[in-house]
Amino acid sequence: MASLAQHKRDCLQFLAKDFEEVHQWLDACFARFGPKHRHARHHRDGIRQAKELFGEAGGTAALIHILRDCMHVPNRIDYENGYVDALGLKKFWSTAAYIKYDDKGFEDLVKEHLKPSGLILWAFLRWEDAQGFLSAVTMYSSEEIAGLEEAWKESKSRLETDFTLTTSRAFIDFREASNVSAESRSYFESVLAKSPKTGEQVGDREFGIGYISIEALTNPLVFIDYELLEDMKPELPGTSAIEVARFAFPEVLAMPITMVGEPTQKTVTFVSRQKTMSVSNVRLRSTPEGTEVSYVIAANASGIVVSEIGDRFVLRNGIHRAFLLAQLGIKEIPCILVKEPGTVPFVASSYPTFAPPILLQPRQPMLTDFMRPELCIQAPIRRTQKVIRISADETMIPVE
């Protein structure tokens, strides 16, 4: 357990002030609960309370204090549901992970939390839309947002003079590519065994699997969530061809989920920090007791999917995966290609997306635009959780 002197040194290092009053407030319950006091204030609600009591900088001091003690920032409910132990430490972390948490690891973690948590491609938004978006998803105040208008105008101006796009057909089927390793080829075959075969018609759509240039990818997402990227990084141990293939088409994803049932036993709520949590379609099965209704709650392991619509290649799924690969300098990434007729459809996502008219513009948003600082703004994104609620209701309705 870190001493008061250690907490003061940490804040002096990062904030140039020791914030002794914040540390004393966070640990005030030690007198009552001893080492198991952290459930009282060592969580995100505690940081919010510290901001109210000691100002914005005081909240940051509380964040640094909690990262030193807990090695992450728990939620209040994490103590109640057993996601963390009495010291606020994640139960599913290995002992080795805690042993290796040295001062360098702590400093890196603080820097990660203090930097902007999202990258917004705002050059494609009108100012009134950008204002509403920043107000809804970031922690900026209305005054701070108003002060960003000139920066947005500069981004918009840079976009309006930029018409450099890659329009060539950039997809290569993996069976036609000459440099695909035997291991990667075998993995792609296993992916195809679980999905429509290359060239197969499904309705009016045709499927294929192979490599596509990142320069050709139209991007529907308004922003990239750095927190999700950090969650994904352990899935990509390296950048060999087979490691990239397995990252692009994950087979199984582990994910912590909290389940809360209501006293009626007719409603259940699932909560996770992982945005990839999803619910399957309803399943019905006849049993001797009656009709069984079930769902599967799990991580969405869907890979990178691209729709070819006319002369455009629109990312439909796995957009953060594609961004992370592009960020690592990989020029051609694996994907499932779906050839579709008609115009660009609305792209469903857990994150805000551009409307179809924006994706149909002559200068549409591209994945590589996220790598251009003049078109984006880094901002502190509000942290969110994914919630799935399943409920069964009984009611009587008139039939005549």
C-alpha positions in Angstrom: 0.0 0.0 0.0 1.5 3.3 -1.1 2.3 5.9 1.6 1.0 9.4 1.8 4.5 10.6 0.9 4.5 8.4 -2.2 1.1 9.8 -3.4 2.4 13.3 -2.9 5.5 12.6 -4.9 3.4 11.2 -7.7 1.3 14.3 -8.0 4.3 16.5 -7.8 5.8 14.6 -10.7 2.7 14.9 -12.9 0.9 18.0 -11.6 3.6 20.0 -9.9 1.6 20.1 -6.7 1.3 17.4 -4.0 -2.5 17.6 -3.4 -2.1 16.3 0.1 -5.8 17.2 0.9 -7.0 14.9 -1.9 -5.0 11.9 -0.7 -6.2 12.4 2.9 -9.8 12.5 1.7 -9.4 9.4 -0.4 -7.9 7.4 2.5 -10.1 8.9 5.2 -12.1 5.7 5.5 -8.9 3.7 6.5 -9.6 4.5 10.1 -12.9 2.6 9.8 -12.2 -0.2 7.4 -8.4 -0.6 7.4 -6.7 -1.8 4.2 -10.2 -2.7 2.8 -11.2 0.9 2.7 -10.9 1.4 -1.1 -14.5 0.4 -1.9 -15.6 3.8 -0.4 -13.7 6.2 -2.7 -11.2 4.4 -4.9 -13.4 4.3 -8.0 -14.7 6.5 -10.8 -17.5 8.0 -8.5 -14.7 8.9 -6.1 -12.9 10.8 -8.8 -16.1 12.7 -9.7 -16.6 13.6 -6.0 -13.0 14.8 -5.8 -13.6 17.1 -8.8 -16.6 18.6 -7.0 -14.6 19.1 -3.8 -11.2 20.1 -5.1 -11.7 21.1 -8.7 -10.6 19.6 -12.0 -7.0 19.2 -10.9 -8.1 17.6 -7.7 -10.0 15.0 -9.7 -6.8 14.3 -11.7 -4.9 13.9 -8.4 -7.5 11.4 -7.3 -7.1 9.5 -10.6 -3.3 9.3 -10.1 -3.7 8.2 -6.5 -6.1 5.3 -7.5 -3.9 4.2 -10.4 -1.0 3.9 -7.9 -3.1 1.8 -5.5 -5.3 -0.2 -7.8 -3.3 -0.3 -11.1 -6.5 0.7 -12.9 -9.7 2.7 -12.1 -12.5 0.5 -10.8 -16.2 1.3 -10.9 -18.1 1.4 -7.6 -20.1 -1.7 -8.6 -16.9 -3.7 -9.3 -16.4 -4.0 -5.6 -19.9 -5.3 -5.1 -20.0 -7.8 -7.9 -16.5 -9.3 -7.3 -14.9 -8.0 -10.4 -12.2 -6.6 -8.1 -11.1 -7.6 -4.6 -11.2 -5.6 -1.4 -8.0 -3.7 -2.5 -9.6 -2.8 -5.8 -7.3 -5.2 -7.8 -8.7 -7.0 -10.8 -9.3 -10.6 -9.7 -8.7 -12.1 -13.2 -5.2 -10.6 -13.5 -2.3 -13.0 -12.8 0.0 -12.6 -9.9 2.8 -12.0 -12.4 1.0 -9.0 -13.8 1.0 -7.3 -10.4 4.6 -8.2 -9.7 5.7 -6.6 -12.9 3.8 -3.4 -12.1 6.8 -1.2 -11.3 7.3 2.5 -11.3 7.7 2.5 -15.1 4.5 0.7 -15.5 2.7 3.1 -13.2 4.1 6.2 -15.1 3.0 4.7 -18.5 -0.5 4.0 -17.1 -0.8 7.6 -15.8 0.3 9.1 -19.1 -2.1 6.8 -20.9 -5.0 8.1 -18.7 -4.0 11.8 -18.9 -3.8 11.9 -22.7 -6.9 12.4 -24.9 -9.0 9.2 -25.0 -10.5 9.5 -28.5 -9.7 10.7 -32.1 -12.6 12.6 -33.8 -12.7 13.0 -37.6 -14.5 16.3 -37.4 -13.6 17.9 -40.7 -16.5 16.1 -42.3 -19.1 17.6 -39.9 -20.8 20.9 -40.1 -20.0 23.1 -37.1 -23.5 22.8 -35.6 -23.2 19.0 -35.8 -19.6 19.1 -34.5 -20.8 21.2 -31.5 -23.6 18.7 -30.7 -21.3 15.7 -31.1 -18.6 17.2 -28.8 -21.2 18.1 -26.2 -22.6 14.5 -26.3 -19.4 12.4 -26.3 -16.6 14.5 -24.8 -16.0 16.0 -21.4 -15.5 19.5 -22.8 -17.6 22.3 -21.3 -19.8 24.4 -23.6 -17.2 27.2 -23.2 -14.4 24.9 -24.3 -16.4 23.7 -27.3 -17.1 27.3 -28.4 -13.4 28.0 -28.3 -12.7 25.2 -30.8 -14.6 26.7 -33.7 -11.5 28.3 -35.3 -9.6 25.0 -35.1 -12.6 23.2 -36.8 -12.7 25.9 -39.5 -9.0 25.2 -40.2 -9.7 21.4 -40.5 -12.7 22.1 -42.8 -10.6 24.3 -45.0 -7.9 21.7 -45.3 -10.5 19.1 -46.3 -12.1 21.3 -48.9 -8.7 21.6 -50.8 -7.9 17.9 -50.5 -9.2 15.6 -53.2 -6.5 13.0 -53.3 -8.2 9.6 -53.1 -7.3 6.0 -54.1 -9.9 4.8 -56.6 -8.3 1.6 -58.0 -9.7 -1.8 -57.3 -7.5 -2.8 -54.4 -8.9 -6.2 -53.3 -7.0 -9.4 -54.0 -8.5 -12.8 -53.2 -6.2 -14.8 -50.9 -6.3 -17.7 -53.4 -5.0 -15.5 -56.1 -2.3 -13.8 -54.0 1.2 -15.2 -54.5 2.7 -14.2 -51.2 0.2 -15.7 -48.7 1.9 -18.2 -46.4 0.7 -21.8 -46.1 -0.3 -21.1 -42.4 -2.3 -18.0 -43.3 -3.9 -19.7 -46.3 -5.0 -22.6 -43.9 -6.4 -20.0 -41.5 -8.4 -18.2 -44.2 -9.8 -21.6 -45.3 -11.0 -22.2 -41.7 -12.7 -18.8 -41.7 -14.4 -19.6 -45.0 -15.6 -22.9 -43.6 -17.7 -20.9 -41.0 -19.0 -18.3 -43.5 -20.2 -18.2 -47.2 -17.6 -19.5 -49.6 -15.6 -17.3 -51.8 -17.6 -16.2 -54.8 -20.9 -17.7 -53.4 -24.1 -15.8 -53.9 -26.2 -15.1 -50.8 -29.3 -13.4 -52.0 -28.0 -10.5 -54.1 -24.6 -10.3 -52.4 -21.3 -12.1 -53.2 -18.7 -12.9 -50.6 -14.9 -13.1 -50.9 -11.9 -13.1 -48.5 -8.5 -11.7 -49.1 -6.4 -8.5 -48.7 -7.3 -4.9 -49.3 -5.2 -1.7 -49.4 -5.9 0.6 -46.4 -5.7 3.5 -48.9 -9.0 2.3 -50.5 -11.2 2.0 -47.4 -14.0 4.4 -46.8 -14.5 5.0 -43.1 -18.0 5.3 -41.6 -16.9 6.0 -37.9 -16.9 9.5 -36.6 -14.3 8.7 -33.9 -11.8 6.1 -32.7 -12.0 5.0 -29.1 -8.5 4.7 -27.6 -9.8 2.6 -24.7 -11.1 0.0 -27.1 -7.8 0.0 -29.0 -6.0 -0.7 -25.7 -8.4 -3.6 -25.0 -7.6 -5.1 -28.5 -3.8 -4.8 -28.3 -3.3 -8.0 -26.4 -4.9 -9.9 -29.2 -2.1 -8.8 -31.6 1.2 -10.2 -30.2 3.1 -9.4 -33.4 2.7 -8.3 -37.0 3.6 -11.6 -38.8 1.2 -12.6 -41.5 -0.6 -15.2 -39.4 -0.8 -13.0 -36.4 -2.4 -10.3 -38.5 -4.8 -12.8 -40.0 -5.9 -14.1 -36.6 -6.4 -10.5 -35.3 -8.5 -9.6 -38.4 -10.7 -12.6 -37.9 -10.7 -13.5 -34.2 -12.1 -16.9 -33.2 -12.9 -16.4 -29.5 -12.8 -13.2 -27.3 -12.7 -13.3 -23.5 -14.7 -10.5 -21.8 -15.7 -9.7 -18.2 -19.5 -9.3 -17.9 -21.6 -8.3 -14.9 -25.1 -9.9 -14.7 -27.8 -8.4 -12.5 -31.2 -10.1 -12.1 -34.3 -8.3 -10.8 -36.3 -9.7 -7.9 -39.1 -10.7 -10.3 -36.7 -13.1 -12.1 -38.3 -11.8 -15.3 -35.6 -9.3 -16.2 -31.8 -9.6 -16.4 -29.3 -6.9 -17.2 -25.8 -7.5 -18.6 -23.1 -4.8 -18.3 -19.6 -4.7 -19.6 -16.9 -2.1 -20.3 -16.1 -4.0 -23.5 -18.1 -2.4 -26.4 -17.9 -5.7 -28.3 -20.5 -7.4 -26.0 -23.5 -8.4 -28.1 -26.7 -10.5 -27.9 -27.5 -13.3 -30.3 -30.9 -13.6 -32.1 -33.6 -15.3 -30.0 -33.5 -19.1 -30.0 -36.7 -21.1 -29.5 -36.8 -24.8 -28.6 -39.7 -27.1 -27.7 -39.2 -29.0 -24.4 -41.5 -31.2 -22.3 -42.1 -28.2 -20.0 -43.0 -25.8 -22.8 -41.1 -23.5 -25.2 -37.6 -22.5 -24.2 -36.5 -19.0 -25.1 -32.8 -18.3 -25.0 -30.1 -15.8 -26.0 -26.3 -15.9 -26.0 -24.5 -12.9 -24.5 -20.8 -12.9 -25.6 -18.1 -10.8 -27.2 -18.7 -10.1 -30.8 -15.8 -11.8 -32.5 -16.7 -10.6 -36.0 -13.7 -9.7 -38.1 -13.0 -7.0 -40.6 -15.8 -6.8 -43.2 -15.8 -4.5 -46.2 -18.7 -3.8 -48.6 -17.9 -3.1 -52.2 -20.6 -0.8 -53.5 -19.9 0.7 -56.9 -16.4 2.1 -56.9 -16.2 2.3 -53.1 -15.0 -0.1 -50.4 -16.9 0.8 -47.2 -15.7 -0.7 -43.8 -18.7 -2.3 -42.3 -17.3 -4.1 -39.3 -14.0 -4.4 -37.4 -13.2 -0.7 -38.0 -11.0 -0.3 -34.9 -9.2 -3.5 -35.8 -8.5 -2.0 -39.3 -7.3 1.2 -37.7 -4.9 -0.5 -35.4 -3.3 -2.5 -38.2 -3.0 0.7 -40.3 -1.5 2.5 -37.3 1.2 -0.2 -37.2 2.1 0.5 -40.8 0.4 -2.5 -42.4 -0.6 -1.4 -45.9 -2.8 -4.4 -46.9 -5.1 -6.0 -44.4 -7.2 -9.1 -44.4 -10.9 -8.7 -44.8 -14.1 -10.3 -45.9 -15.4 -8.5 -49.0 -19.1 -8.3 -49.6 -20.2 -7.2 -53.0 -23.5 -5.4 -52.7 -25.8 -3.7 -55.2 -27.3 -0.2 -54.7 -26.1 2.7 -52.7 -24.1 3.0 -49.5 -26.4 1.9 -46.6 -26.5 3.1 -43.1 -23.7 1.4 -41.1 -24.9 0.0 -37.7 -22.3 0.3 -35.0 -21.9 0.8 -31.2 -20.1 4.0 -32.1 -21.5 7.1 -33.9 -21.3 6.9 -37.7 -21.5 9.3 -40.6 -24.8 9.5 -42.4 -24.9 7.8 -45.8 -24.9 11.2 -47.7 -21.5 11.9 -46.2 -20.2 8.5 -47.3 -21.5 9.3 -50.8 -19.7 12.6 -51.2 -17.0 12.9 -53.9 -14.6 13.3 -51.0 -15.8 10.7 -48.5 -14.1 10.0 -45.2 -11.3 7.5 -45.5 -9.7 5.2 -42.9 -6.3 7.0 -43.6 -7.9 10.3 -42.7 -7.5 9.3 -39.0 -3.7 9.4 -39.6 -4.0 13.1 -40.7 -3.9 15.4 -37.6 -5.1 18.4 -39.6 -8.5 16.7 -40.2 -9.0 15.4 -36.6 -9.1 16.5 -33.0 -8.0 14.4 -30.0 -10.4 14.8 -27.2 -11.3 13.4 -23.8 -14.1 11.0 -24.6 -16.8 10.2 -21.9 -16.3 6.6 -20.8 -19.2 4.3 -21.5 -20.3 0.8 -20.8 -22.3 -1.6 -23.0 -25.7 -2.6 -21.4 -28.0 -5.4 -22.7 -31.3 -5.8 -21.0 -33.6 -8.8 -21.6 -37.1 -8.7 -20.1 -40.2 -10.9 -20.2 -43.5 -9.2 -19.7 -47.0 -10.7 -19.2 -50.1 -8.8 -20.2 -53.6 -9.3 -21.3 -54.9 -7.6 -24.5 -58.4 -7.5 -25.9 -59.0 -9.5 -29.1 -62.3 -8.0 -30.1 
